[in-house]
Structures are given as C-alpha cells and as structure tokens.
C-alpha cells in the first residue's frame, strides 16, 4: 500500500514539535484537573493522584523527572547526540506546558 499525504514544511521543523509538546502538556494538565488522569499516560489508571504529593499543583515526582530529562538533554547535546538531546528536550517542553496550566489553575 502506498499512502501519499501532503505535510506542510513547517511541520517538519523542530519548532513545530516544541510547540506541539508544550500544548500537549497543557492539554494533559487540563485532563488531570478534570478527571484526575495520569498526565504522562492517561490510559493508565493504577495511580490515585489524591495520594501523590504535589508542589504548586504538579505531582512532585514530575519535577524530578523534568530535572533528569533536562540534565540528559544537556549531556546529550554536549556529546553531539542530537536525536537523544531533542527527545529529552521535548519532554522538558511537555513539562513546561503542564506547569503553566497547573499554576494557572491554582492561582
């Protein structure tokens, strides 16, 4: 099967993915506020977030994960591993969206 689809050139740039992950974080934070769904994996329902410690409306463990991704991003960038660096950078953008939305919600 051959599928042909027109993809605008703007969607092939890193800036597009940064924006997409940032807004994905905002969307997931809204789902979290409304239904208590896991922001990383909404289909997973095994964790009761009412029992998870929060800092400014964001589950505390996500700060640790964000710091780890930021350090790995910088390390990979310094090594010249652009693929790994961008992967971890996108998670940081995702987290930034979560933080923005959760902080706006608790103000």
N, C-alpha and C positions, 0 to 999 in steps of 0.2 A: 504494500500500500504506500502510495506517495501522497503526502499532505503538503499543500502549499498554503502558506499563511503570510500575510504582509505584517511585518513587525516594524514599527517606526524606529528609525535610527536612535532616537532619544531613549528608547527602552533598552538599548544595548550599552548604555553608559553606566559607570559606577554611581553617578549622582542619582540616577533613577532608582537603583536598588537601595541606596541610603535612605532616600525619601520613603520608599515602599516599606522598608523595615521599621522606620520611625513611626509611620502611620499604622503599621501592623501592631506595634506596641501600644499605641493609643487605643486601637480597636479592642485589643485583648484586655486592656485595663478596664474598658467600659463593660466588657463581658464579665469580668471579675467582679466589678461593683454591682452589676445587675443580678448575676446568677451564681457568683462565688466559684466560677470555673477557673481551673489552673491556667495561668497566663501563658505558660510555655506549651502546654498540651491540653487544650480544653476538653478533648475527648476522654482524658484520664480523670476519673472521679474518685480515686482512692485516698485523697488527702482532704481532711476537713480544715480549711483555711482559718476557721474561727480559733483554732488552737495554735496556729503558727504566729510567732512573734512578728510584729510589724514595726517599721520605722517610717514615719510620715506617710502612712497608708500603703506602703510597699512591703511585701513579705521580706523579712530581714535576710533570708538566705539568698535573695536575688542580688543584694548588694555585694555579697561575697563572690557570687558568680560573675557579676559585672566587673569587679576588680580583677578577677582571674582572667577574664576574656580581654580586658584592656592590657594587662601585662603580657599575655600571649600574643596579642596583636602587635604590640611594640617590639617584642622579641623576634617575632616572625618578620616584621618589617626590617629590622636591623640585619637579620640573616639574609634578606633578599627573597624570602619565600612569600611572594605577592599573593598567591592563592590562599594560603593559610592566614596571612595578615588580613585580607579582605573578609574572609569568613568570620574571623573574630571581631573585626570592626563592625560588621553588620549586626552582630549580637549586641554590641555596645549601643548602636543606633536604636535597636529594638528596646533595650532597657531605658534609653533616654525618653522614648515615647511613653513607656509605662510610667516612668517617674513624673513626666509632665502631666499626664492625665490624672494620676492618683493624687498628686499635690494640688492640682486644680480642684479636685473633688472634695478634698478635706478643708479647703480654705473657707 
